[in-house]
């Protein structure tokens, strides 16, 4: 795609929206005072749309797919950190379920994008 076209990708939009949501969630309550977990989940969340954008700007599908896999890994990282935050009482069940649903959706969309870009040839 290239030339900033990543903003048209639904998966990038959803990743960006998740990052904004995570920033808002991590700005209040117990999680806001646990600087390590707060900063880690924020970094992982920002990594999702950032790597989708970087991948989409790469010259080859092979390069793009590498970044999409990193974004997919970051989605799993956000989900893992949300599970921990929920289990130690930092976030409410409804917030956790929202994060879980969004991460699963993004991961599924990335899997489809990876499959599509992987089958495109060199």
Buried (B, 14 or more C-beta within 10 A) or exposed (E): EEEEEBEEBEBBBBBBEBBEBBBEBBEEBEBEEBEEBBEBBBBBBBBBBBBBBBBBBBEEBEBBBBBBBBBBBBBBBBBBBBBBBBEEEBBEEEBBEBBBEBBEBBBEBBEEBBEEBEEEEE
